[in-house]
Structure formats: C-alpha cells, structure tokens
Amino acid sequence: MEHVRTLPTYTATRYVQPLREGGSLPAIVDTDGGGLFVVKFRGAGQGPKALVAELVVGWLAARLGLPVPELAIVHVPPQFGRSEPDPEIQDLLKASHGVNVGLRYLDGAFNFDATAAAELVDADFATTLVWLDAFTTNPDRSHRNPNLLVWNRKPWLIDHGAALYAHHDWPRTDQARTRTPFPMIKSHVLLARADDPRAVDDELAARLSGDAIPDILHAVPDALLAGDGTSGDFATADEARARYVAYLTDRLAERRAFVDAAAEARDQVLREPPRSLSARR
C-alpha cells in the first residue's frame, strides 16, 4: 500500500457471533455489500483510542509490507442488534452507534502457534514485525497472546488496539517518554526468529518517512479523534492528528533507543539455553 486512501465504509446489518477471546468483545458482523468483518466497537472499555491504534498500526504495517486484513469503517445504526438477547452485548452496541472499525473476516484462519507454524514465518517477516512492534509500543505480540492468524498458509497481523499506549496520557508524553525504548519487546513471540533489527532499521524507517505518517493520520475519521475519541485531550480532530504525527515522527527520527533495545533483547533470548522437555510440560 503506497498511499492510504479513504476507508471503505459499510453499514452493519447482522450481528453474527461475538469473539470472547479478548476483553473488548469484538464480533463477526455482516455488512451491506461488504461481507463479513471482525468489528472492534468504540463503546468497548478501551474506547475510540483503541480503534485509532488499530487503524494507525495496521496501516504502518501495510507500509512495511506486512499482511493485515482489509480495514474498513463499519457504521452501527441505532436499530442494530436490538434483538440480541445478551444484555452485555446490547449495552456495547448501544454505546457504539456510528463509526467503528472492521477487519476483513478471514474465514478458516486459525491462531498462530510458534511451534506448530514455525515454517510459515521467515526471518524477514519476524525482523520487520519486531521492529514495528517496538516502534509502536505494542505489548500484544507475546507467546501467550501473539495476535497473529494463519490464513492460506501465511501469517496475518491482527488486533493492534493496545499499541501506541502514549496516547492514553498525552499530557505526560514529553520528549523523553516519546523516545523511550520498549522493554516489553523482550516478550515478543518472534524475537528469537528475527535477525538483528539494526540491519533493516534504515530501510524500514525510509518506508515510513516523508508524508507516510501524515497520510495515515489524515485517513483516520474525525469521529474517532475528536471529543469522546480523545477524552477531552484536544478540541478538534486536526489537533489530535497533529499530536499523533508529532509523536510518531519524533519516535521514528530518534529510533536508536528502541532499535538497540530490541537488538539487545534478541541477543539475550538467543543466549538463553533451550528448556528441557520436562521444563516445557
């Protein structure tokens, strides 16, 4: 994806199935002419900022050549889900009228397992993903919760709502916090499969340079950035966009700290002796 264009927009027509693996209660939803999407709802506990992270990190991943399901806006009308018998889901849908984020449903996909699906992940993929998750401070790529699906014998990235955690506390995100390493990269599910991230650092950073980051933020809907989307941090969506652009641009320019930390964490993992079979049970 060379440029982010206007997101396709669909209207939710049928609530198909909740996905209760995560705390935010996403669901498979049918749409008018768009087919099935896994929808992340703005009314969930993490709020609209999780949807902003979903879009921004998903587009950053695509810029780096990593596979992400098609992203779309899914409009939830007031009448949607009224027949849903679960009161928790009813409340969630009532709080999610309007703009929500959908990822194309990958029918037949299964959760990635680092042991069983090892041959589907090469070093280039692993290195790029480690670099991206360190850049975007994404804690949800661990062995316990890899947020990778295998579909058509290919790994796909999903669920980036926990990334960009600085946006939950913009007032305290000064220059030092912006440029901090990301210690949680040591738990990354693909760290041991990656090459040294310093070897691809310049190439990956170049793909996100220029207008790439402003272009991505320009495509995020105003409804997710203004008002309740930022908990009062900014008066307008454009002010919020500018803050995200400044944060990501500065973190990219001063990336040595998070790249070195990722490389050191990888070296540490590779130095650790393999666990015995008895220890794995």
Buried (B, 14 or more C-beta within 10 A) or exposed (E): EEEBEEBBBBBBBEBBEBBEEBEBBBBBBBBEEBBBBBBBBBBBEBBBBBBBBBBBBBBBBBBBEBBBBBBBBBBBEEEBBEEBEEEEBBEBBBEBBBBBBBBBBBEEBEBBEBEEBEEEBEEEBBBBBBBBBBBBBBBBBBEEBBBBBBBEEEBBBBBBBBBBBBBBEBEEBEEEEBBBBBEBBBBBBBBEBBBBBBEBBEEBBEBBEEEBBBBBBEBBBBBBBBBEBBEEBBEEBBEBBBBBBEBBBEBBEEBEBBBBBBBEBBEEBEEEEEEEEEEEE
